[in-house]
Amino acid sequence: MEVKKICVVGAGNMGHQISLAAALAGYQVTCTDINEEILNRAKNFVETYLPERVAKGKLTEEAAAKAKENLTFTLSLEEACKDVDFVIEAVIEKLDVKRELFKKLDELTPPHAILATNSSYIVSSKIADVTKRPEKVLNMHFFNPALVMKLVEVVKGPHVADETAEVTMEVARKMGKVPVLLQKEIYGFLVNRILAAIKAEAFYLYEIGIADYKDIDTAVELGLGHPMGPFRLMDLTGIDLTYYVEMERYRESRDPAMKPSPTVVEKFVKGEWGRKVGKGFYDYTQEKK
């Protein structure tokens, strides 16, 4: 199966970067969102990003023009799904939202199209049953920022056809990514399972007063060689995302240990969701200005 046309559902931070990465790779891409403001922000990002890359000598004018030509934006899911070969869903981390969306995608896309979720935690076997093509539904997890990070986790659940996984790996490679294949589903996949253990310990040390979050970040960065510590990383990926993911896991397991930490709940309620809103653990208001 040859993939030519890709639809990305969700124009937020992950969605619009995945869209542009695919367009730069030569795919014809349509990015869609139900929120016009978010869609306009995505368009503005492309208008700013491409000239900046050209000015820095990272991209030729011809390549930038071609990528812009390859990428369109629309509020219409029906229009975005027309004649596509591959869909990448990048909406909010809520199972009921994803199940409703994949049911629509199954109705709107051609029967041959692969339906991939960018979910970082929700495995595709919890979504695939709402479609008539479970063998073509899988996880294709990009990392933030998607234009920069090379890794893509491709997760092959028990329902996924070998060809689906192979095509998805090839799409990732064409986008300049390095895909890793998980032969079985597991909560959090590879990277986030490892990060979750570090994050849990970081919260424990912070909340019992062993060290300030800045010092914990510094220790992880300089002592372990991580590019950023767990608190700074949460600011980047979104504290709201951490809250939603952990609440989903708690609702599913009913294990109190799975609840978000009191610090995450406090930040979520205050709306201090990280870099995208100007404030999380760190203050980014001057940066946004």
C-alpha positions as CSV (number, residue, x, y, z in Angstrom):
1,M,0.0,0.0,0.0
2,E,1.4,3.4,-1.0
3,V,0.4,6.4,1.1
4,K,0.0,9.7,-0.7
5,K,-2.7,11.6,1.2
6,I,-2.7,12.1,5.0
7,C,-5.3,13.6,7.2
8,V,-4.3,14.9,10.7
9,V,-7.2,15.4,13.1
10,G,-6.4,18.1,15.7
11,A,-4.4,21.2,14.9
12,G,-3.0,21.7,18.4
13,N,0.7,21.7,19.3
14,M,1.2,18.1,18.2
15,G,-1.2,18.0,15.3
16,H,0.0,21.0,13.4
17,Q,3.7,20.0,13.8
18,I,2.9,16.4,12.6
19,S,1.0,17.9,9.7
20,L,3.9,20.1,8.7
21,A,6.4,17.3,9.1
22,A,4.4,15.1,6.7
23,A,4.0,18.0,4.2
24,L,7.8,18.6,4.3
25,A,8.2,14.8,3.5
26,G,6.1,15.2,0.4
27,Y,2.8,13.9,1.5
28,Q,-0.4,15.8,0.6
29,V,-1.8,16.7,4.0
30,T,-5.0,18.1,5.3
31,C,-5.1,19.3,8.9
32,T,-8.6,19.7,10.5
33,D,-9.9,20.9,13.9
34,I,-13.3,21.9,15.2
35,N,-11.9,25.0,16.8
36,E,-11.3,27.8,14.3
37,E,-9.0,29.7,16.6
38,I,-6.7,26.7,17.0
39,L,-6.8,26.1,13.3
40,N,-5.8,29.8,12.6
41,R,-2.9,29.5,15.1
42,A,-1.7,26.4,13.2
43,K,-1.8,28.3,9.9
44,N,0.1,31.2,11.5
45,F,2.7,28.8,12.8
46,V,3.4,27.4,9.3
47,E,3.5,31.0,7.9
48,T,6.2,31.8,10.4
49,Y,8.1,28.6,10.7
50,L,8.9,28.0,7.0
51,P,10.5,31.4,6.3
52,E,12.5,31.2,9.5
53,R,13.9,27.8,8.4
54,V,14.8,29.3,5.0
55,A,16.4,32.3,6.6
56,K,18.6,30.0,8.8
57,G,19.6,28.0,5.8
58,K,17.9,24.9,7.2
59,L,15.4,24.7,4.3
60,T,15.5,25.8,0.6
61,E,12.9,28.2,-0.7
62,E,11.7,25.5,-3.1
63,A,11.2,23.0,-0.3
64,A,9.4,25.5,1.8
65,A,7.1,26.5,-1.0
66,K,6.4,22.8,-1.8
67,A,5.6,22.0,1.8
68,K,3.2,25.0,2.0
69,E,1.6,23.8,-1.2
70,N,1.2,20.3,0.2
71,L,-0.6,21.4,3.4
72,T,-4.2,22.6,3.7
73,F,-6.4,23.4,6.7
74,T,-10.1,23.0,7.1
75,L,-12.8,23.0,9.8
76,S,-14.6,20.2,7.9
77,L,-13.8,16.6,8.9
78,E,-15.6,15.3,5.9
79,E,-13.5,17.4,3.5
80,A,-10.2,16.4,5.4
81,C,-11.0,12.7,5.2
82,K,-11.9,12.6,1.5
83,D,-9.7,10.2,-0.5
84,V,-7.1,9.9,2.2
85,D,-4.8,6.9,2.7
86,F,-3.7,7.5,6.2
87,V,-5.2,9.4,9.2
88,I,-3.3,10.5,12.3
89,E,-5.5,11.5,15.2
90,A,-4.1,14.1,17.6
91,V,-7.0,15.2,19.8
92,I,-7.4,15.4,23.6
93,E,-6.4,12.3,25.7
94,K,-10.0,11.2,26.5
95,L,-11.1,7.7,25.5
96,D,-14.8,8.6,24.9
97,V,-13.7,11.5,22.6
98,K,-11.4,9.3,20.6
99,R,-14.0,6.5,20.3
100,E,-16.6,8.9,18.9
101,L,-14.0,10.3,16.5
102,F,-12.8,7.0,15.2
103,K,-16.4,5.9,14.6
104,K,-16.8,9.0,12.3
105,L,-13.4,8.4,10.7
106,D,-14.4,4.8,9.8
107,E,-17.6,6.1,8.1
108,L,-15.8,9.0,6.3
109,T,-12.6,7.5,5.0
110,P,-12.0,5.0,2.2
111,P,-12.0,1.4,3.4
112,H,-8.2,1.0,2.7
113,A,-7.2,4.0,4.9
114,I,-5.2,3.3,8.0
115,L,-6.4,5.0,11.2
116,A,-3.6,5.9,13.6
117,T,-3.9,7.5,17.0
118,N,-1.1,9.7,18.4
119,S,-2.2,8.9,21.9
120,S,0.7,8.5,24.3
121,Y,-1.2,6.2,26.7
122,I,-4.5,5.0,25.3
123,V,-3.9,1.7,23.4
124,S,-5.7,1.3,20.1
125,S,-7.5,-1.9,21.1
126,K,-9.7,0.4,23.2
127,I,-10.7,2.3,20.1
128,A,-10.6,-0.2,17.2
129,D,-13.9,-2.0,18.0
130,V,-15.9,1.1,17.0
131,T,-14.7,0.7,13.4
132,K,-15.2,-2.0,10.7
133,R,-11.5,-2.1,10.1
134,P,-9.8,-3.0,13.5
135,E,-6.8,-4.5,11.7
136,K,-6.1,-1.0,10.3
137,V,-6.2,0.8,13.7
138,L,-3.0,1.3,15.7
139,N,-0.9,3.7,17.8
140,M,1.6,6.0,16.0
141,H,3.0,8.0,18.9
142,F,5.1,11.1,18.0
143,F,7.1,13.1,20.6
144,N,6.9,16.8,21.4
145,P,8.0,18.9,19.5
146,A,7.1,16.6,16.6
147,L,9.1,18.6,14.0
148,V,12.3,18.0,16.0
149,M,12.0,14.7,17.9
150,K,13.0,11.7,15.8
151,L,11.4,8.9,17.7
152,V,8.0,7.4,16.8
153,E,6.5,4.5,18.8
154,V,4.4,2.2,16.6
155,V,2.3,-0.1,18.8
156,K,1.0,-3.4,17.3
157,G,-2.0,-4.6,19.3
158,P,-3.4,-8.1,18.9
159,H,-5.9,-6.8,16.3
160,V,-3.4,-5.0,14.1
161,A,-2.4,-6.5,10.7
162,D,1.3,-6.9,9.9
163,E,0.9,-4.7,6.8
164,T,-0.7,-1.9,8.8
165,A,2.4,-1.8,11.1
166,E,4.8,-2.0,8.2
167,V,3.1,0.8,6.3
168,T,3.0,3.0,9.4
169,M,6.7,2.4,10.0
170,E,7.4,3.4,6.4
171,V,5.4,6.6,6.7
172,A,7.4,7.5,9.8
173,R,10.7,6.8,8.0
174,K,9.7,9.0,5.1
175,M,8.9,11.8,7.5
176,G,12.5,11.6,8.7
177,K,11.6,9.8,11.9
178,V,13.1,6.7,13.6
179,P,10.2,4.3,14.4
180,V,10.4,1.6,17.0
181,L,7.9,-1.3,16.9
182,L,6.2,-2.6,20.0
183,Q,5.0,-6.1,19.4
184,K,2.5,-5.9,22.3
185,E,0.3,-3.2,23.8
186,I,1.3,-1.9,27.2
187,Y,0.2,1.2,29.1
188,G,2.6,4.1,28.5
189,F,4.5,2.3,25.8
190,L,8.3,2.5,26.1
191,V,9.4,6.0,26.8
192,N,6.5,7.2,28.9
193,R,6.7,4.2,31.2
194,I,10.4,5.1,32.0
195,L,9.5,8.8,32.3
196,A,6.6,8.0,34.6
197,A,8.9,6.3,37.1
198,I,11.2,9.3,37.1
199,K,8.3,11.8,37.4
200,A,6.7,9.9,40.3
201,E,9.9,10.0,42.2
202,A,10.4,13.7,41.4
203,F,7.0,14.6,42.7
204,Y,7.6,12.5,45.9
205,L,10.9,14.3,46.6
206,Y,9.3,17.7,45.9
207,E,6.1,17.2,47.8
208,I,7.8,15.9,51.0
209,G,10.1,18.9,50.9
210,I,13.4,17.2,50.0
211,A,14.2,19.7,47.2
212,D,12.7,22.5,45.2
213,Y,11.4,21.5,41.7
214,K,14.1,23.7,40.1
215,D,16.9,21.8,41.9
216,I,15.3,18.5,41.0
217,D,15.3,19.5,37.4
218,T,18.9,20.6,37.6
219,A,19.9,17.3,39.2
220,V,18.3,15.3,36.5
221,E,19.7,17.5,33.7
222,L,23.3,17.6,35.0
223,G,23.5,14.3,36.8
224,L,21.6,12.1,34.4
225,G,22.3,14.0,31.2
226,H,18.6,14.6,30.4
227,P,18.0,17.6,28.1
228,M,15.4,18.8,30.6
229,G,14.1,17.8,34.0
230,P,10.7,16.3,34.7
231,F,9.0,19.5,35.8
232,R,10.3,21.5,32.8
233,L,9.3,18.6,30.6
234,M,5.8,18.7,32.0
235,D,5.6,22.4,31.2
236,L,6.5,21.6,27.6
237,T,4.1,18.7,27.1
238,G,1.3,20.3,29.1
239,I,0.3,19.8,32.7
240,D,-3.3,19.5,31.5
241,L,-2.2,16.5,29.5
242,T,-0.6,14.9,32.5
243,Y,-3.9,15.5,34.5
244,Y,-6.1,14.0,31.8
245,V,-3.9,10.9,31.2
246,E,-3.6,10.1,34.9
247,M,-7.4,10.7,35.5
248,E,-8.2,8.3,32.7
249,R,-6.0,5.7,34.2
250,Y,-7.5,6.2,37.7
251,R,-11.1,5.9,36.3
252,E,-10.1,2.7,34.6
253,S,-8.2,1.1,37.5
254,R,-9.9,2.7,40.5
255,D,-6.5,2.5,42.1
256,P,-6.0,5.6,44.3
257,A,-2.2,5.3,43.5
258,M,-3.1,6.2,39.9
259,K,-4.6,9.6,40.8
260,P,-2.7,12.7,39.6
261,S,-0.4,14.1,42.3
262,P,-1.8,17.0,44.5
263,T,0.6,19.3,42.7
264,V,-0.7,18.4,39.2
265,V,-4.3,18.8,40.4
266,E,-3.5,22.3,41.9
267,K,-1.8,23.4,38.7
268,F,-4.6,22.0,36.5
269,V,-7.3,23.8,38.5
270,K,-5.4,27.1,38.4
271,G,-5.0,26.8,34.7
272,E,-1.2,26.8,35.0
273,W,-0.8,24.2,32.2
274,G,2.8,25.1,31.2
275,R,4.6,26.8,28.4
276,K,1.5,27.0,26.0
277,V,-0.4,29.3,28.5
278,G,2.6,31.2,29.8
279,K,2.9,29.6,33.2
280,G,3.4,26.2,34.7
281,F,6.1,25.3,37.2
282,Y,8.1,28.0,35.4
283,D,7.0,31.4,34.2
284,Y,7.0,32.0,30.4
285,T,5.1,35.3,30.2
286,Q,8.1,37.3,29.0
287,E,8.9,34.6,26.4
288,K,5.3,34.7,25.0
289,K,5.5,38.5,24.7
